[in-house]
Every structure is written in structure tokens, then in C-alpha cells.
């Protein structure tokens, strides 16, 4: 599995606070230093990471979507 630098940084942001929900805007701020880019960019990177991790462990999603709030890394993940 090859992970891009941005995917790795996104995973790192989530891993620093497992179980804590981070909004798209907050993730963009952590990744790029601002929120001027489209928030859906985060969705694309999350989708890519999920696909990559599903090839390793398809039954346990590592990254959870919290509807209307953002994303979080599953605790114990």
C-alpha cells in the first residue's frame, strides 16, 4: 500500500486525537494552514485512505464519518 504525503498527514492529524471529531475545516487548516481550498478535498483523501485500509482490514473501518460534524479515527484503531 502506497500512501501519499497528504494522506499520511491527514491520517497523522486524526491519529493525534483518536475518538475526537475533526471538521473538514479543521483538517484543512491542519493540512494546509488555511481553509481557502474546497472542503470536499478532505472527503477525497478520506475515501482514498479508506480504500487502502479496506484492502488490509475490510471489516473494521479505521476512519469514521460523523454526519454533520466531520471525521474521527476509531479509538483503538
N, CA and C atoms as an extended XYZ file, in Angstrom:
231
Properties=species:S:1:pos:R:3:atomname:S:1:resname:S:1:resid:I:1 pbc="F F F"
N         0.852       -1.174        0.000 N   UNK     1
C         0.000        0.000        0.000 CA  UNK     1
C         0.897        1.237        0.000 C   UNK     1
N         0.668        2.126       -0.934 N   UNK     2
C         1.406        3.381       -1.017 CA  UNK     2
C         0.478        4.504       -0.573 C   UNK     2
N         0.944        5.279        0.376 N   UNK     3
C         0.171        6.402        0.896 CA  UNK     3
C         0.887        7.689        0.500 C   UNK     3
N         0.124        8.645       -0.033 N   UNK     4
C         0.726        9.915       -0.421 CA  UNK     4
C         1.066       10.733        0.826 C   UNK     4
N         1.855       11.762        0.642 N   UNK     5
C         2.242       12.638        1.746 CA  UNK     5
C         1.003       13.260        2.379 C   UNK     5
N         0.080       13.734        1.566 N   UNK     6
C        -1.130       14.368        2.096 CA  UNK     6
C        -1.988       13.365        2.841 C   UNK     6
N        -2.131       12.160        2.310 N   UNK     7
C        -2.893       11.119        3.006 CA  UNK     7
C        -2.242       10.789        4.348 C   UNK     7
N        -0.927       10.701        4.352 N   UNK     8
C        -0.210       10.413        5.594 CA  UNK     8
C        -0.432       11.536        6.615 C   UNK     8
N        -0.341       12.772        6.169 N   UNK     9
C        -0.541       13.906        7.076 CA  UNK     9
C        -1.964       13.936        7.619 C   UNK     9
N        -2.938       13.599        6.781 N   UNK    10
C        -4.325       13.542        7.219 CA  UNK    10
C        -4.496       12.462        8.278 C   UNK    10
N        -3.947       11.298        8.026 N   UNK    11
C        -4.016       10.208        8.998 CA  UNK    11
C        -3.316       10.596       10.299 C   UNK    11
N        -2.201       11.295       10.171 N   UNK    12
C        -1.481       11.757       11.358 CA  UNK    12
C        -2.344       12.719       12.175 C   UNK    12
N        -3.042       13.633       11.517 N   UNK    13
C        -3.925       14.576       12.209 CA  UNK    13
C        -4.995       13.830       12.995 C   UNK    13
N        -5.585       12.823       12.374 N   UNK    14
C        -6.627       12.043       13.043 CA  UNK    14
C        -6.040       11.188       14.174 C   UNK    14
N        -4.848       10.651       13.951 N   UNK    15
C        -4.225        9.758       14.932 CA  UNK    15
C        -3.762       10.490       16.186 C   UNK    15
N        -3.512       11.771       16.075 N   UNK    16
C        -3.083       12.540       17.253 CA  UNK    16
C        -4.180       12.621       18.308 C   UNK    16
N        -5.445       12.470       17.884 N   UNK    17
C        -6.574       12.547       18.811 CA  UNK    17
C        -7.612       11.494       18.460 C   UNK    17
N        -7.313       10.221       18.666 N   UNK    18
C        -8.294        9.187       18.318 CA  UNK    18
C        -9.594        9.394       19.085 C   UNK    18
N       -10.705        9.234       18.390 N   UNK    19
C       -12.011        9.406       19.021 CA  UNK    19
C       -12.520       10.837       18.990 C   UNK    19
N       -11.662       11.782       18.665 N   UNK    20
C       -12.055       13.195       18.619 CA  UNK    20
C       -12.481       13.533       17.192 C   UNK    20
N       -13.647       14.152       17.064 N   UNK    21
C       -14.163       14.523       15.746 CA  UNK    21
C       -13.493       15.815       15.289 C   UNK    21
N       -12.952       15.772       14.058 N   UNK    22
C       -12.352       16.957       13.453 CA  UNK    22
C       -13.160       17.331       12.220 C   UNK    22
N       -13.558       18.578       12.135 N   UNK    23
C       -14.336       19.045       10.994 CA  UNK    23
C       -13.462       19.124        9.747 C   UNK    23
N       -14.105       19.211        8.597 N   UNK    24
C       -13.353       19.387        7.348 CA  UNK    24
C       -12.481       20.633        7.420 C   UNK    24
N       -13.078       21.727        7.918 N   UNK    25
C       -12.335       22.992        8.007 CA  UNK    25
C       -11.103       22.851        8.894 C   UNK    25
N       -11.249       22.173       10.015 N   UNK    26
C       -10.111       21.989       10.921 CA  UNK    26
C        -9.034       21.116       10.276 C   UNK    26
N        -9.451       20.064        9.598 N   UNK    27
C        -8.483       19.193        8.925 CA  UNK    27
C        -7.741       19.955        7.828 C   UNK    27
N        -8.458       20.780        7.064 N   UNK    28
C        -7.801       21.594        6.039 CA  UNK    28
C        -6.803       22.562        6.656 C   UNK    28
N        -7.189       23.151        7.777 N   UNK    29
C        -6.294       24.080        8.470 CA  UNK    29
C        -5.024       23.363        8.916 C   UNK    29
N        -5.177       22.161        9.446 N   UNK    30
C        -4.016       21.383        9.899 CA  UNK    30
C        -3.160       20.917        8.730 C   UNK    30
N        -3.804       20.565        7.619 N   UNK    31
C        -3.077       20.056        6.452 CA  UNK    31
C        -2.400       21.156        5.646 C   UNK    31
N        -3.102       22.262        5.453 N   UNK    32
C        -2.632       23.281        4.521 CA  UNK    32
C        -2.413       24.649        5.147 C   UNK    32
N        -2.824       24.813        6.391 N   UNK    33
C        -2.637       26.098        7.048 CA  UNK    33
C        -3.752       27.093        6.798 C   UNK    33
N        -4.727       26.721        5.954 N   UNK    34
C        -5.876       27.590        5.715 CA  UNK    34
C        -7.054       26.743        5.253 C   UNK    34
N        -8.179       27.394        5.067 N   UNK    35
C        -9.375       26.692        4.605 CA  UNK    35
C        -9.858       27.262        3.279 C   UNK    35
N        -8.966       27.914        2.553 N   UNK    36
C        -9.345       28.554        1.293 CA  UNK    36
C        -9.653       27.546        0.194 C   UNK    36
N        -9.157       26.329        0.308 N   UNK    37
C        -9.450       25.314       -0.704 CA  UNK    37
C       -10.778       24.644       -0.380 C   UNK    37
N       -11.316       23.957       -1.330 N   UNK    38
C       -12.613       23.299       -1.191 CA  UNK    38
C       -12.576       22.233       -0.089 C   UNK    38
N       -13.561       22.279        0.803 N   UNK    39
C       -13.647       21.331        1.912 CA  UNK    39
C       -13.831       19.897        1.481 C   UNK    39
N       -14.408       19.706        0.311 N   UNK    40
C       -14.619       18.348       -0.189 CA  UNK    40
C       -13.308       17.651       -0.552 C   UNK    40
N       -12.238       18.409       -0.620 N   UNK    41
C       -10.924       17.819       -0.862 CA  UNK    41
C       -10.600       16.801        0.239 C   UNK    41
N       -10.988       17.122        1.455 N   UNK    42
C       -10.772       16.206        2.581 CA  UNK    42
C       -11.519       14.901        2.332 C   UNK    42
N       -12.753       14.998        1.822 N   UNK    43
C       -13.544       13.795        1.537 CA  UNK    43
C       -12.815       12.877        0.561 C   UNK    43
N       -12.194       13.470       -0.431 N   UNK    44
C       -11.458       12.686       -1.426 CA  UNK    44
C       -10.306       11.935       -0.776 C   UNK    44
N        -9.543       12.610        0.052 N   UNK    45
C        -8.426       11.948        0.724 CA  UNK    45
C        -8.907       10.882        1.706 C   UNK    45
N        -9.998       11.154        2.403 N   UNK    46
C       -10.566       10.159        3.323 CA  UNK    46
C       -10.984        8.918        2.533 C   UNK    46
N       -11.657        9.113        1.407 N   UNK    47
C       -12.102        7.999        0.578 CA  UNK    47
C       -10.908        7.153        0.110 C   UNK    47
N        -9.847        7.820       -0.302 N   UNK    48
C        -8.650        7.099       -0.748 CA  UNK    48
C        -8.033        6.290        0.390 C   UNK    48
N        -7.937        6.910        1.565 N   UNK    49
C        -7.386        6.194        2.715 CA  UNK    49
C        -8.250        4.992        3.079 C   UNK    49
N        -9.559        5.172        3.060 N   UNK    50
C       -10.455        4.061        3.393 CA  UNK    50
C       -10.264        2.893        2.435 C   UNK    50
N       -10.146        3.187        1.146 N   UNK    51
C        -9.935        2.125        0.158 CA  UNK    51
C        -8.642        1.369        0.443 C   UNK    51
N        -7.611        2.119        0.749 N   UNK    52
C        -6.318        1.484        1.001 CA  UNK    52
C        -6.354        0.613        2.248 C   UNK    52
N        -6.988        1.111        3.306 N   UNK    53
C        -7.051        0.330        4.533 CA  UNK    53
C        -8.043       -0.817        4.433 C   UNK    53
N        -9.063       -0.683        3.594 N   UNK    54
C       -10.026       -1.770        3.399 CA  UNK    54
C        -9.364       -2.980        2.761 C   UNK    54
N        -8.323       -2.740        1.990 N   UNK    55
C        -7.610       -3.871        1.388 CA  UNK    55
C        -6.838       -4.662        2.442 C   UNK    55
N        -6.588       -4.033        3.583 N   UNK    56
C        -5.882       -4.711        4.676 CA  UNK    56
C        -6.881       -5.326        5.659 C   UNK    56
N        -7.863       -4.524        6.065 N   UNK    57
C        -8.864       -4.959        7.048 CA  UNK    57
C       -10.243       -4.454        6.622 C   UNK    57
N       -10.948       -5.239        5.797 N   UNK    58
C       -12.208       -4.758        5.220 CA  UNK    58
C       -13.378       -4.646        6.200 C   UNK    58
N       -13.331       -5.311        7.334 N   UNK    59
C       -14.497       -5.330        8.222 CA  UNK    59
C       -14.487       -4.248        9.295 C   UNK    59
N       -13.380       -3.598        9.510 N   UNK    60
C       -13.298       -2.612       10.585 CA  UNK    60
C       -12.857       -1.255       10.025 C   UNK    60
N       -13.800       -0.343        9.780 N   UNK    61
C       -13.405        0.974        9.248 CA  UNK    61
C       -12.527        1.727       10.247 C   UNK    61
N       -11.408        2.197        9.775 N   UNK    62
C       -10.471        2.922       10.624 CA  UNK    62
C       -10.927        4.357       10.857 C   UNK    62
N       -11.461        4.972        9.805 N   UNK    63
C       -11.898        6.368        9.881 CA  UNK    63
C       -13.414        6.394        9.843 C   UNK    63
N       -14.009        7.035       10.847 N   UNK    64
C       -15.462        7.114       10.948 CA  UNK    64
C       -15.947        8.486       10.504 C   UNK    64
N       -17.089        8.504        9.819 N   UNK    65
C       -17.742        9.755        9.461 CA  UNK    65
C       -18.762       10.076       10.531 C   UNK    65
N       -18.725       11.286       11.037 N   UNK    66
C       -19.718       11.762       11.985 CA  UNK    66
C       -20.556       12.787       11.221 C   UNK    66
N       -21.737       12.373       10.815 N   UNK    67
C       -22.582       13.184        9.949 CA  UNK    67
C       -22.789       14.582       10.518 C   UNK    67
N       -22.522       15.575        9.683 N   UNK    68
C       -22.706       16.974       10.066 CA  UNK    68
C       -21.591       17.542       10.927 C   UNK    68
N       -20.610       16.705       11.280 N   UNK    69
C       -19.554       17.186       12.169 CA  UNK    69
C       -18.159       17.024       11.570 C   UNK    69
N       -17.864       15.859       10.993 N   UNK    70
C       -16.526       15.646       10.442 CA  UNK    70
C       -16.120       14.188       10.484 C   UNK    70
N       -14.865       13.971       10.800 N   UNK    71
C       -14.286       12.626       10.800 CA  UNK    71
C       -13.529       12.392       12.096 C   UNK    71
N       -13.396       11.111       12.434 N   UNK    72
C       -12.555       10.745       13.576 CA  UNK    72
C       -11.928        9.395       13.318 C   UNK    72
N       -10.802        9.187       13.950 N   UNK    73
C       -10.136        7.889       13.915 CA  UNK    73
C       -10.780        7.031       14.998 C   UNK    73
N       -11.157        5.836       14.615 N   UNK    74
C       -11.775        4.933       15.577 CA  UNK    74
C       -10.817        4.712       16.746 C   UNK    74
N       -11.330        4.800       17.934 N   UNK    75
C       -10.471        4.554       19.106 CA  UNK    75
C       -10.034        3.096       19.105 C   UNK    75
N        -8.782        2.900       19.484 N   UNK    76
C        -8.208        1.560       19.453 CA  UNK    76
C        -7.780        1.165       18.054 C   UNK    76
N        -7.892        2.121       17.083 N   UNK    77
C        -7.552        1.835       15.688 CA  UNK    77
C        -6.156        2.209       15.420 C   UNK    77
